[in-house]
Amino acid sequence: MELSPEQNLQSFVLTHPRFQEKNLLKTRGELAREISHLDVSRDRRDYLLHLLSHAHTPEDVAELITQVIRR
């Protein structure tokens, strides 16, 4: 069962900080797939992928997930 971006965000934020770093790579991969399938303009998709490429902390990824949820 695939989780929605909202569920991914909640799960990611509630994860113990020690495990957030371990889940960061997995979450970034899932977010990249979600961004690729968004029904938005190419410029917006490219911008979100650019932000993802620079999201190296759990806080950055959580903020980007929030932006994807808002579309």
C-alpha positions as CSV (number, residue, x, y, z in Angstrom):
1,M,0.0,0.0,0.0
2,E,1.5,3.3,-1.1
3,L,1.2,6.2,1.3
4,S,-0.1,9.6,0.3
5,P,2.3,12.6,0.7
6,E,0.4,13.7,3.8
7,Q,0.9,10.3,5.4
8,N,4.5,10.3,4.4
9,L,5.0,13.7,6.0
10,Q,3.3,12.6,9.2
11,S,5.3,9.4,9.4
12,F,8.5,11.2,8.6
13,V,8.0,13.9,11.2
14,L,7.0,11.5,13.9
15,T,10.0,9.2,13.4
16,H,12.6,9.4,16.2
17,P,15.4,11.8,15.2
18,R,18.0,9.0,15.3
19,F,16.1,7.2,12.5
20,Q,15.1,10.3,10.5
21,E,18.6,10.3,8.9
22,K,18.3,6.7,7.9
23,N,14.9,7.3,6.4
24,L,15.9,10.5,4.6
25,L,17.2,8.8,1.5
26,K,14.2,6.6,1.1
27,T,11.8,9.5,1.7
28,R,13.7,11.6,-0.9
29,G,13.3,8.8,-3.5
30,E,9.6,8.5,-2.8
31,L,9.2,12.3,-3.0
32,A,11.1,12.4,-6.4
33,R,8.6,9.8,-7.8
34,E,5.7,11.8,-6.4
35,I,7.0,15.1,-7.9
36,S,7.5,13.3,-11.3
37,H,3.8,12.3,-11.4
38,L,2.4,15.7,-10.3
39,D,-0.1,17.3,-12.7
40,V,1.7,20.7,-12.7
41,S,3.6,22.7,-15.2
42,R,7.1,21.5,-16.2
43,D,8.7,24.6,-14.7
44,R,7.0,23.9,-11.3
45,R,8.0,20.2,-11.5
46,D,11.6,21.2,-12.3
47,Y,11.6,23.7,-9.5
48,L,10.4,21.1,-7.0
49,L,13.0,18.6,-8.2
50,H,15.7,21.4,-7.9
51,L,14.6,22.0,-4.3
52,L,14.7,18.2,-3.6
53,S,18.3,18.0,-4.9
54,H,19.2,20.6,-2.2
55,A,17.2,19.1,0.6
56,H,19.7,17.3,2.8
57,T,18.1,17.6,6.2
58,P,14.9,16.1,7.6
59,E,13.6,19.6,8.0
60,D,14.2,20.5,4.4
61,V,12.5,17.4,3.2
62,A,9.5,17.9,5.5
63,E,9.2,21.4,4.1
64,L,9.3,20.2,0.5
65,I,6.7,17.5,1.2
66,T,4.5,20.3,2.6
67,Q,5.0,22.2,-0.7
68,V,4.1,19.2,-2.8
69,I,1.0,18.6,-0.7
70,R,-0.1,22.2,-1.4
71,R,0.7,21.9,-5.1
